[in-house]
Amino acid sequence: MDTLLVERRDGVVWLTLDRPEKKNAISNAMWYELIAVFDEVSASRDDRALVVTGAGDAFCSGADLSGVRSGDPAIAAALSGPGGSLANMRLVGRCALRLHEVPKPTIAAVNGIAAGAGCNLALGCDLVIASERARFSELFVHRGLSVDFGGSWLLPRLIGLHKAKELAFLGEIVDAREAERMGIVNQVVPADELAATVTRLADRLAHLPPLALSLTKRLLNQSFALAMNEALDAEGIAQSLNSRSPDTMEAMRAFLEKREPVFTGE
């Protein structure tokens, strides 16, 4: 990986955007590398949770537009010409969808600015833990752009339509505490406690039953698209699958034996 650092610790994958000199702006290469990591984590039985964070003092400042400013012909070709811009945005969309479809719990550890696509990269994770130094912005409008990386889908579901429009229309910077109050951040912690807090949370998730977590994530993600009767049918299918898994049997034995269960992911 040229733009990412990937470290595995006891079932937890730590994915660090590693372009601190650019505030971890997402280059064309990084889109492909992010997709590759999301696919690896999705397919691995050993990977039980994914943490996304940024190197240095930023989480992610959005897509790297420096090539456009500098006249880089490769970037210009990707953003202009017949079908060029749409092809580029389909790459961005594919990356956002791959993150959404990771069947393991995902956590954004937001250590600094999360702007544009970087903001929606954080919001696309299942849980968002932010440093007190974190800031969030849907700054697309200030670049003459509309919201992307799933922001048009994520924001209304997280904070409601009117507040979503406020963030997207104005592109203002929101600090960590305000983001927590709005409901786009689960928890705000002091900067020097961010890594330890996320480690504890990720470790808890990694030791829970993977199938049950994966099915719960799917049920919640699809809930806005289903009628009540459809959601109940989906729950029934999920519980039927759970009931046949060794982890569920282990949970039942542990309950009867008054001990903590040990989930293997079988």
C-alpha positions as CSV (number, residue, x, y, z in Angstrom):
1,M,0.0,0.0,0.0
2,D,1.4,3.4,-1.0
3,T,-1.2,5.6,0.7
4,L,-2.4,3.4,3.6
5,L,-1.1,1.7,6.6
6,V,-2.8,-1.6,7.6
7,E,-2.1,-3.2,10.9
8,R,-3.9,-6.2,12.4
9,R,-4.2,-6.7,16.2
10,D,-6.1,-9.6,17.7
11,G,-9.0,-9.5,15.2
12,V,-9.0,-5.7,14.8
13,V,-7.8,-4.1,11.5
14,W,-6.4,-0.6,11.9
15,L,-6.5,1.2,8.6
16,T,-4.6,4.5,8.6
17,L,-4.8,7.0,5.8
18,D,-1.1,7.9,5.4
19,R,-0.7,11.1,3.5
20,P,-0.2,13.5,6.5
21,E,1.5,16.1,4.4
22,K,-1.8,16.4,2.4
23,K,-4.0,16.0,5.5
24,N,-4.7,12.6,4.2
25,A,-6.5,13.8,1.1
26,I,-7.7,10.9,-1.0
27,S,-5.7,10.5,-4.2
28,N,-6.8,8.4,-7.1
29,A,-4.5,5.6,-5.9
30,M,-6.0,5.7,-2.4
31,W,-9.5,5.1,-3.7
32,Y,-8.3,1.8,-5.2
33,E,-6.3,0.9,-2.1
34,L,-9.3,1.6,0.2
35,I,-11.5,-0.7,-1.9
36,A,-8.9,-3.4,-1.7
37,V,-8.7,-3.2,2.1
38,F,-12.5,-3.1,2.5
39,D,-12.7,-6.2,0.3
40,E,-9.9,-8.0,2.3
41,V,-11.6,-7.3,5.6
42,S,-15.0,-8.4,4.2
43,A,-13.6,-11.8,3.1
44,S,-11.3,-12.6,6.0
45,R,-12.6,-14.8,8.8
46,D,-9.9,-13.5,11.1
47,D,-10.8,-9.8,10.7
48,R,-13.5,-9.1,13.2
49,A,-13.6,-5.3,13.3
50,L,-12.2,-2.4,11.3
51,V,-10.9,1.0,12.6
52,V,-10.4,3.8,10.1
53,T,-8.2,6.8,11.1
54,G,-5.7,9.3,9.7
55,A,-2.0,9.9,10.1
56,G,-0.8,13.1,11.7
57,D,-3.2,15.8,12.9
58,A,-6.0,15.1,10.3
59,F,-8.5,12.4,9.6
60,C,-9.1,13.2,6.0
61,S,-9.5,16.5,4.2
62,G,-11.5,15.0,1.3
63,A,-10.5,14.2,-2.3
64,D,-7.1,15.4,-3.4
65,L,-7.9,18.2,-5.9
66,S,-4.3,19.4,-6.2
67,G,-3.9,17.8,-9.6
68,V,-6.7,20.0,-10.9
69,R,-5.1,23.1,-9.6
70,S,-1.7,22.2,-10.9
71,G,-3.0,21.1,-14.3
72,D,-2.0,17.5,-13.9
73,P,-3.1,15.9,-17.2
74,A,-4.0,12.6,-15.6
75,I,-6.3,14.3,-13.1
76,A,-7.7,16.6,-15.7
77,A,-8.6,13.6,-17.9
78,A,-10.3,11.9,-14.9
79,L,-12.5,14.9,-14.2
80,S,-13.3,16.1,-17.7
81,G,-14.1,14.9,-21.2
82,P,-16.9,12.6,-22.3
83,G,-17.8,10.3,-19.5
84,G,-14.6,11.1,-17.6
85,S,-16.1,12.8,-14.6
86,L,-18.9,10.2,-14.3
87,A,-16.3,7.4,-14.5
88,N,-14.3,9.0,-11.7
89,M,-17.3,9.4,-9.5
90,R,-18.3,5.8,-10.0
91,L,-14.9,4.9,-8.5
92,V,-15.7,7.1,-5.5
93,G,-19.2,5.6,-5.3
94,R,-17.7,2.1,-5.4
95,C,-15.4,2.9,-2.5
96,A,-18.3,4.3,-0.4
97,L,-20.5,1.2,-1.2
98,R,-17.7,-1.2,-0.3
99,L,-17.3,0.5,3.1
100,H,-21.1,0.3,3.7
101,E,-21.1,-3.4,2.8
102,V,-18.3,-4.5,5.0
103,P,-20.1,-7.1,7.1
104,K,-17.9,-6.4,10.2
105,P,-18.3,-3.5,12.7
106,T,-16.5,-0.4,11.5
107,I,-15.3,2.5,13.6
108,A,-14.0,5.9,12.5
109,A,-11.4,7.3,14.9
110,V,-11.6,10.9,13.9
111,N,-8.4,12.7,15.1
112,G,-8.7,16.0,13.3
113,I,-10.4,17.6,10.3
114,A,-12.9,15.3,8.4
115,A,-14.0,17.3,5.4
116,G,-15.9,16.5,2.2
117,A,-15.4,12.9,1.2
118,G,-13.4,12.5,4.4
119,C,-16.4,13.6,6.4
120,N,-18.6,11.0,4.7
121,L,-15.9,8.4,5.1
122,A,-16.2,8.9,8.8
123,L,-20.0,8.9,8.8
124,G,-20.0,5.8,6.6
125,C,-18.6,3.8,9.5
126,D,-20.9,2.2,12.0
127,L,-19.6,4.1,14.9
128,V,-17.7,7.4,15.1
129,I,-15.4,8.3,18.0
130,A,-14.0,11.8,17.8
131,S,-11.1,13.6,19.5
132,E,-12.0,17.0,21.0
133,R,-9.8,18.4,18.2
134,A,-12.0,16.8,15.5
135,R,-14.0,19.0,13.1
136,F,-16.5,18.0,10.4
137,S,-17.5,19.8,7.2
138,E,-19.6,19.0,4.1
139,L,-17.5,21.6,2.3
140,F,-18.4,20.5,-1.3
141,V,-20.4,23.7,-2.0
142,H,-17.3,25.8,-1.4
143,R,-15.5,23.9,-4.3
144,G,-18.5,24.3,-6.6
145,L,-19.5,20.7,-6.0
146,S,-22.4,18.7,-4.7
147,V,-22.2,16.2,-1.9
148,D,-20.7,12.8,-2.6
149,F,-19.2,9.6,-1.0
150,G,-22.7,8.7,0.1
151,G,-23.4,11.9,2.0
152,S,-26.7,12.5,0.3
153,W,-27.8,9.0,1.6
154,L,-26.1,9.1,5.0
155,L,-26.9,12.6,6.3
156,P,-30.7,12.5,6.2
157,R,-30.7,9.1,7.9
158,L,-28.3,10.3,10.6
159,I,-29.7,13.8,11.4
160,G,-32.9,14.3,9.4
161,L,-33.5,16.1,6.1
162,H,-33.6,19.7,7.2
163,K,-30.4,19.5,9.2
164,A,-28.7,17.5,6.4
165,K,-29.6,20.3,4.0
166,E,-28.1,22.9,6.4
167,L,-24.8,21.1,6.5
168,A,-24.7,20.4,2.8
169,F,-25.9,23.8,1.6
170,L,-23.7,25.9,3.9
171,G,-20.6,23.7,4.2
172,E,-19.8,25.1,7.6
173,I,-17.3,23.5,10.0
174,V,-18.8,21.7,12.9
175,D,-16.7,21.0,16.0
176,A,-16.7,17.6,17.8
177,R,-19.1,18.5,20.6
178,E,-21.7,20.0,18.2
179,A,-21.3,16.9,16.0
180,E,-22.0,14.7,19.0
181,R,-25.1,16.8,19.9
182,M,-26.4,16.5,16.3
183,G,-25.9,12.7,16.4
184,I,-23.2,12.2,13.8
185,V,-20.6,11.3,16.5
186,N,-21.1,8.6,19.1
187,Q,-18.6,9.9,21.6
188,V,-16.1,12.7,22.0
189,V,-12.9,12.1,24.1
190,P,-9.7,14.0,24.8
191,A,-7.2,13.8,22.0
192,D,-4.7,11.8,24.1
193,E,-7.4,9.2,24.9
194,L,-8.7,8.6,21.4
195,A,-6.6,5.6,20.5
196,A,-7.1,3.9,23.9
197,T,-10.9,4.5,23.7
198,V,-11.2,3.1,20.2
199,T,-9.0,0.2,21.1
200,R,-11.2,-0.8,23.9
201,L,-14.4,-0.5,21.8
202,A,-12.9,-2.4,18.8
203,D,-11.7,-5.2,21.1
204,R,-15.2,-5.5,22.6
205,L,-16.6,-5.8,19.1
206,A,-14.0,-8.3,18.0
207,H,-14.9,-10.6,20.8
208,L,-18.7,-10.7,20.1
209,P,-20.3,-13.3,17.8
210,P,-19.4,-12.3,14.2
211,L,-22.5,-13.8,12.5
212,A,-24.9,-12.1,14.9
213,L,-23.1,-8.7,14.5
214,S,-23.1,-9.1,10.7
215,L,-26.8,-9.9,10.5
216,T,-27.7,-7.1,12.9
217,K,-25.7,-4.6,10.8
218,R,-27.5,-5.8,7.7
219,L,-30.9,-5.5,9.4
220,L,-30.3,-2.0,10.5
221,N,-28.8,-0.8,7.3
222,Q,-31.7,-2.0,5.2
223,S,-34.4,-0.9,7.7
224,F,-35.3,2.4,5.9
225,A,-36.0,0.5,2.7
226,L,-38.4,-2.1,4.3
227,A,-41.9,-2.2,5.4
228,M,-42.5,-3.5,9.0
229,N,-43.6,-6.9,7.8
230,E,-40.5,-7.2,5.6
231,A,-38.3,-6.2,8.5
232,L,-39.9,-8.9,10.6
233,D,-39.4,-11.5,7.9
234,A,-35.7,-10.4,7.7
235,E,-35.4,-10.7,11.5
236,G,-36.8,-14.2,11.4
237,I,-34.4,-15.4,8.7
238,A,-31.5,-13.8,10.7
239,Q,-32.5,-15.6,13.9
240,S,-32.9,-18.9,12.1
241,L,-29.3,-18.5,10.8
242,N,-28.1,-17.6,14.2
243,S,-29.7,-20.5,15.9
244,R,-27.7,-22.9,13.8
245,S,-24.3,-21.4,14.6
246,P,-21.8,-22.8,17.1
247,D,-21.4,-19.3,18.6
248,T,-25.1,-19.2,19.6
249,M,-24.8,-22.7,21.1
250,E,-21.7,-21.4,23.1
251,A,-23.7,-18.4,24.3
252,M,-26.5,-20.6,25.6
253,R,-24.0,-23.0,27.4
254,A,-22.2,-20.0,28.9
255,F,-25.5,-18.6,30.2
256,L,-26.5,-21.9,31.8
257,E,-23.0,-22.3,33.2
258,K,-22.8,-18.7,34.5
259,R,-19.6,-17.8,32.7
260,E,-18.6,-15.5,29.9
261,P,-18.9,-17.0,26.4
262,V,-16.0,-17.4,24.0
263,F,-17.0,-16.7,20.4
264,T,-14.9,-18.3,17.7
265,G,-16.7,-17.1,14.6
266,E,-17.7,-20.6,13.6
